[in-house]
């Protein structure tokens, strides 16, 4: 078993070496190719820094400085998700017709403007409007364009590598900027976190928001000025078909429906990462800095997992690794749902967090790479991504309000148990869907 794994790893590392060597040999494309994936990685995570990542890492602080309950924060995410739901389909169609770099650049710049509003600590009504605004800027203009550009970059033979690098790189960016955010927050506190006032914590967190906004804006400019157009590859347009025809064509593809279920199940695992820092605070009795560090540390599991998956996965086995990922996620969620992980059980807490997060990130690294296995045409990539995302990312609408209600209604470990029990259910759904996709793949090959 171990020798087989070593053999697979060695062969895939050689494949990885050849892949990058071939990229370097392409005189007209080498510099652009590497720059494209780097900019996609940066933009792919920083665009979500303001609406999502800050709340994930600083959850207890975020609730306090904005004077929110868990349910109210969940409602903000729901507003984001509703606008995003309306944006996915036609945003995907848009990315099949226009140059991805232009859409990505505009998305980042417009998203950064929202951070300036956020830094004023606006009232709840304005926060609702702001999250709706972000639902548009980060999805309609961005999501389909990013996925399509990544699929084009990976070519026919390296979809697992392309999406593994994308999600692993995004995880590394999130973890790095999360760590920087914690450092900034700690640095500007004039006293120890345990004795600091709310005013002091709000002022310190303002610097984190401003820094994040600035990074998003700068990345938007970098994409505009430095990302290759790659028109020869990207502009594979279906100009002879209108939007409705494209949507109908994609909905006829059976694999699209199974990918929807795989992604919604995996995304529920990703949404649960929002409560890790809160679990550390509510159940493990960590202070706000320690809880933020838990949120930041678990983010480092994402790039590590994704990069390892990229190195060892074979093209014909993407779906097999997804199945293993769901089995791992199921095991970890059962551990948390059991209620065994309590105060002074730090080792078991970190181990269980590792299990859930590793399974979740392994699936995320690969779930868009199986579009190739599902025989989804490249010219319909944006449209397919939009339709898949309509179902796949609906947890943006319902997950956080449900989690918020449970955590507010059942304080302490009981509320967290119920959250992880929901994840047990979706892990089973994802596992069944992945097995069905594997059978479908065999039938269409």
C-alpha positions in Angstrom: 0.0 0.0 0.0 2.7 2.4 1.0 4.9 1.4 -1.9 2.0 2.0 -4.3 1.4 5.4 -2.8 5.1 6.3 -3.2 5.0 5.2 -6.8 1.9 7.3 -7.5 3.4 10.3 -5.8 6.7 9.9 -7.8 5.0 9.5 -11.1 2.8 12.5 -10.5 5.7 14.7 -9.4 7.4 13.8 -12.7 4.2 14.7 -14.5 4.1 18.0 -12.6 7.7 18.7 -13.6 7.0 17.9 -17.3 3.9 20.1 -17.2 5.8 23.2 -15.9 8.7 22.4 -18.2 6.4 22.4 -21.2 4.9 25.7 -20.1 8.4 27.2 -19.9 9.1 26.1 -23.5 6.2 28.1 -24.8 7.9 31.4 -25.6 4.7 33.3 -26.2 2.9 31.9 -23.2 5.3 31.0 -20.4 5.4 34.2 -18.5 1.7 34.8 -19.0 0.7 31.3 -18.0 2.4 31.5 -14.6 1.2 35.0 -14.0 -2.4 34.0 -14.9 -2.6 31.2 -12.2 -0.9 33.4 -9.6 -3.3 36.3 -10.2 -6.3 33.8 -10.3 -5.1 32.5 -6.9 -4.8 36.0 -5.4 -8.1 37.3 -6.8 -9.9 34.0 -6.1 -9.5 34.5 -2.3 -9.1 38.2 -1.8 -12.4 38.9 -3.5 -14.1 37.1 -0.6 -11.9 38.5 2.2 -14.3 41.3 3.2 -17.7 39.5 3.0 -16.5 36.1 4.4 -12.9 35.5 5.5 -12.8 38.2 8.1 -16.0 36.9 9.8 -14.6 33.3 9.6 -11.3 34.1 11.3 -12.6 36.8 13.8 -16.1 35.4 14.4 -16.4 36.3 18.2 -14.8 39.8 17.5 -16.8 40.3 14.4 -20.1 39.7 16.3 -19.0 42.1 19.0 -17.7 45.0 17.1 -20.7 45.0 14.7 -23.2 44.3 17.6 -24.6 41.2 15.8 -26.1 37.9 17.0 -25.2 34.7 15.3 -28.6 34.8 13.6 -28.2 38.3 12.3 -24.8 37.5 10.9 -26.3 34.4 9.3 -29.0 36.7 7.8 -26.3 38.9 6.2 -24.8 35.8 4.6 -28.3 34.9 3.4 -28.8 38.2 1.7 -25.5 37.7 0.0 -26.5 34.2 -1.0 -29.9 35.3 -2.5 -28.2 38.0 -4.7 -25.5 35.5 -5.6 -28.1 32.9 -6.5 -29.7 35.4 -9.0 -26.2 36.2 -10.3 -24.7 32.8 -10.9 -26.5 31.7 -14.1 -26.3 34.9 -16.1 -22.9 35.7 -14.6 -21.8 32.3 -16.0 -23.2 33.1 -19.4 -21.5 36.5 -19.3 -18.1 34.8 -18.7 -18.7 32.7 -21.9 -19.0 35.9 -23.9 -16.5 38.3 -22.5 -12.8 38.3 -21.5 -12.4 36.9 -18.0 -9.6 39.3 -17.0 -11.9 42.3 -17.5 -14.7 40.8 -15.4 -12.3 39.7 -12.6 -10.6 43.1 -12.4 -13.9 45.0 -12.2 -15.2 42.6 -9.6 -12.2 43.2 -7.3 -12.2 46.9 -7.6 -16.0 47.2 -6.9 -15.7 44.8 -4.0 -12.9 46.8 -2.4 -15.2 49.9 -2.3 -17.6 48.1 0.0 -14.8 47.8 2.6 -14.7 51.6 3.0 -18.3 51.4 4.0 -17.7 48.5 6.3 -14.9 50.3 8.1 -17.4 52.9 9.3 -19.3 50.3 11.3 -22.6 51.1 9.6 -26.1 50.2 11.1 -27.6 46.8 10.4 -29.8 48.0 7.5 -26.7 49.3 5.7 -24.8 46.1 6.4 -27.7 44.2 4.7 -27.4 46.4 1.6 -23.6 46.0 1.7 -23.8 42.2 1.7 -26.3 42.3 -1.1 -23.9 44.5 -3.1 -21.1 42.1 -2.5 -23.3 39.2 -3.6 -23.4 40.9 -7.0 -19.7 42.0 -7.3 -18.2 38.7 -6.2 -20.4 36.4 -8.2 -22.0 38.1 -11.3 -18.7 39.6 -12.5 -16.3 37.1 -11.0 -17.2 33.5 -10.3 -17.8 32.0 -13.8 -14.8 34.0 -15.2 -12.4 32.6 -12.6 -13.5 29.0 -13.1 -13.4 29.2 -16.9 -9.9 30.9 -16.8 -8.6 28.1 -14.6 -10.1 25.3 -16.7 -8.4 26.9 -19.8 -5.1 27.2 -18.0 -5.2 23.5 -17.0 -5.8 22.2 -20.5 -7.1 18.7 -21.3 -4.6 16.8 -19.1 -4.1 18.8 -16.0 -7.5 19.8 -14.6 -6.8 18.3 -11.2 -3.5 20.2 -11.1 -5.1 23.5 -12.2 -7.9 23.4 -9.7 -5.7 22.0 -6.9 -3.3 24.8 -7.3 -6.2 27.3 -7.5 -7.8 26.2 -4.3 -4.6 25.4 -2.5 -3.2 28.8 -3.4 -6.4 30.5 -2.4 -6.2 28.7 1.0 -2.6 29.8 1.4 -3.6 33.4 0.6 -6.5 33.2 3.1 -4.3 31.7 5.8 -1.5 34.2 5.2 -3.8 37.3 5.2 -5.6 35.8 8.2 -2.4 35.6 10.1 -1.5 39.2 9.0 -5.0 40.3 10.1 -4.5 38.8 13.6 -1.1 40.5 13.9 -2.6 43.9 12.8 -5.5 43.5 15.3 -3.2 42.6 18.1 -0.7 45.3 17.3 -3.2 48.2 17.4 -4.8 47.1 20.7 -3.4 49.4 23.3 -4.0 46.9 26.1 -4.4 43.2 26.6 -7.4 41.7 24.8 -8.9 40.5 28.1 -9.1 44.0 29.6 -9.5 46.1 26.3 -12.7 48.1 25.8 -15.1 47.6 23.0 -14.0 51.0 21.5 -10.4 49.8 21.5 -11.3 46.5 19.8 -13.5 48.3 17.2 -10.6 50.7 16.4 -8.1 47.9 16.0 -10.5 45.9 13.8 -11.0 48.9 11.6 -7.3 48.7 10.6 -7.9 45.1 9.6 -10.8 46.1 7.3 -8.9 48.9 5.7 -5.9 46.7 5.1 -8.1 44.0 3.5 -9.8 46.6 1.3 -6.5 48.0 0.1 -5.2 44.5 -0.9 -8.4 43.7 -2.8 -8.1 47.0 -4.7 -4.4 46.5 -5.6 -5.1 43.0 -6.8 -7.8 44.3 -9.1 -5.3 46.7 -10.7 -2.7 43.9 -11.0 -5.2 41.8 -12.9 -6.2 44.6 -15.2 -2.6 45.5 -16.1 -0.7 42.2 -15.9 -3.0 39.2 -16.6 -2.7 37.7 -20.1 -5.8 37.9 -22.2 -5.0 34.5 -23.7 -7.6 35.2 -26.4 -6.6 32.3 -28.5 -7.7 29.9 -25.8 -10.3 31.8 -23.8 -12.4 33.2 -26.5 -14.2 30.1 -27.5 -17.5 31.7 -27.7 -20.9 30.3 -28.6 -22.1 33.4 -30.4 -24.6 31.5 -32.5 -26.6 30.5 -29.4 -28.6 32.8 -27.1 -28.4 32.5 -23.4 -31.6 30.4 -23.0 -30.3 27.9 -25.6 -27.0 27.5 -23.8 -28.8 26.9 -20.5 -31.0 24.2 -22.0 -28.0 22.5 -23.6 -26.2 22.3 -20.3 -29.2 21.1 -18.3 -29.4 18.1 -20.6 -26.0 16.9 -19.3 -26.5 14.3 -16.5 -23.2 15.0 -14.8 -24.2 18.6 -14.2 -26.9 17.5 -11.7 -24.6 15.2 -9.8 -21.8 17.8 -9.6 -24.5 20.1 -8.1 -25.1 17.6 -5.3 -21.4 17.0 -4.7 -20.7 20.7 -4.4 -23.6 21.6 -2.1 -22.5 18.8 0.2 -18.9 19.8 0.2 -19.8 23.5 0.6 -21.8 22.7 3.7 -18.5 21.4 5.1 -16.8 24.6 4.1 -19.6 26.7 5.8 -19.0 24.8 9.0 -15.4 26.2 9.0 -17.1 29.5 9.9 -17.8 28.2 13.4 -14.4 26.6 14.3 -13.2 29.8 16.0 -16.6 30.1 17.8 -16.4 26.5 19.0 -13.0 27.3 20.4 -14.5 30.2 22.3 -17.8 28.7 23.4 -16.8 25.2 24.2 -13.0 25.1 24.6 -13.0 28.4 26.5 -10.3 30.1 24.3 -10.0 33.9 24.4 -10.6 36.1 21.3 -7.0 36.1 20.1 -6.7 32.3 20.7 -10.0 31.7 18.9 -8.9 33.9 15.9 -5.7 31.8 15.8 -7.7 28.6 15.6 -9.6 30.2 12.6 -6.3 31.1 11.0 -4.5 27.9 11.7 -7.2 25.7 10.2 -6.9 27.8 7.0 -3.4 26.4 6.5 -4.8 22.9 6.2 -6.5 24.0 3.0 -3.3 24.7 0.9 -1.5 21.8 2.4 -4.3 19.4 1.5 -4.9 20.9 -1.9 -1.2 20.8 -2.9 -0.8 17.2 -1.8 -3.9 16.2 -3.7 -2.6 18.0 -6.8 0.7 16.1 -6.5 -0.8 12.6 -6.1 -4.1 12.5 -7.9 -4.3 10.8 -11.3 -6.5 12.2 -14.0 -8.7 9.1 -14.1 -9.2 9.1 -10.3 -10.4 12.6 -9.4 -13.8 11.2 -8.4 -12.1 8.5 -6.2 -10.4 11.1 -4.1 -13.7 13.0 -3.8 -15.3 9.8 -2.4 -12.4 9.4 0.1 -12.9 13.1 1.0 -16.5 12.6 1.9 -15.7 9.6 4.0 -13.2 11.6 5.9 -15.5 14.6 6.3 -18.2 12.2 7.6 -15.9 10.7 10.2 -14.8 14.1 11.6 -18.4 15.5 11.7 -19.5 12.4 13.7 -16.8 13.1 16.2 -18.0 16.7 16.8 -21.7 15.7 16.7 -21.1 13.1 19.4 -20.4 15.9 22.0 -17.2 14.2 23.2 -15.0 17.2 22.4 -15.1 19.5 25.5 -12.9 21.9 27.5 -9.4 20.7 28.3 -9.5 18.2 25.4 -7.4 20.4 23.1 -5.6 17.5 21.4 -8.8 15.8 20.4 -10.3 19.1 19.4 -7.5 19.9 17.0 -7.4 16.3 15.7 -11.2 16.3 14.9 -10.9 19.8 13.3 -8.1 18.4 11.2 -10.2 15.4 10.1 -13.2 17.6 9.0 -11.1 20.3 7.3 -8.9 17.8 5.4 -11.9 16.0 4.0 -13.6 19.3 3.0 -10.5 20.8 1.4 -9.7 17.6 -0.5 -13.1 17.7 -2.1 -12.9 21.4 -2.9 -9.6 20.9 -4.6 -11.2 18.6 -7.2 -14.9 19.2 -7.5 -14.7 21.5 -10.6 -12.0 19.3 -12.2 -14.5 16.5 -12.8 -16.3 18.7 -15.3 -13.9 17.2 -17.9 -14.8 13.7 -16.7 -18.5 14.6 -16.9 -18.1 15.6 -20.6 -19.1 19.2 -20.2 -17.9 21.2 -23.3 -15.4 23.9 -22.7 -17.5 26.5 -24.6 -20.2 26.0 -22.0 -18.0 26.1 -19.0 -19.2 29.5 -17.6 -22.9 28.5 -18.2 -22.4 25.1 -16.5 -20.5 26.7 -13.6 -23.4 29.2 -13.2 -26.1 26.5 -13.2 -24.1 24.2 -10.9 -23.5 27.0 -8.5 -27.2 27.9 -8.3 -27.7 24.7 -6.4 -24.2 24.0 -5.1 -23.8 27.3 -3.2 -27.3 27.6 -1.8 -25.8 27.0 1.7 -24.9 30.7 1.4 -28.6 31.3 1.9 -29.8 28.7 4.4 -26.7 27.4 6.2 -25.6 30.4 8.3 -29.1 31.4 9.5 -29.7 27.8 10.6 -26.3 27.6 12.3 -26.9 31.0 13.9 -30.3 30.0 15.2 -29.0 26.8 16.6 -26.0 28.4 18.2 -28.1 31.2 19.8 -31.0 29.0 20.9 -28.8 26.2 22.3 -25.7 27.9 23.8 -22.5 26.0 24.4 -21.7 22.5 23.1 -25.4 21.5 22.4 -25.8 24.1 19.5 -22.5 23.0 18.0 -23.5 19.4 18.1 -26.6 20.1 16.1 -24.5 22.1 13.5 -22.2 19.1 13.0 -25.2 16.7 12.9 -26.4 18.6 9.8 -22.9 18.1 8.3 -23.2 14.4 9.0 -26.3 14.4 6.8 -24.7 16.3 3.9 -21.6 14.2 4.1 -23.8 11.1 3.4 -25.5 12.9 0.5 -22.2 13.9 -1.0 -20.8 10.4 -0.7 -23.8 8.8 -2.4 -23.7 11.4 -5.2 -20.0 10.8 -5.8 -20.5 7.1 -6.1 -23.3 7.7 -8.6 -21.0 10.1 -10.6 -18.3 7.4 -10.8 -20.8 4.9 -12.2 -22.0 7.5 -14.7 -18.4 8.2 -15.7 -17.9 4.5 -16.5 -21.0 4.4 -18.6 -20.1 7.4 -20.8 -16.4 6.5 -21.3 
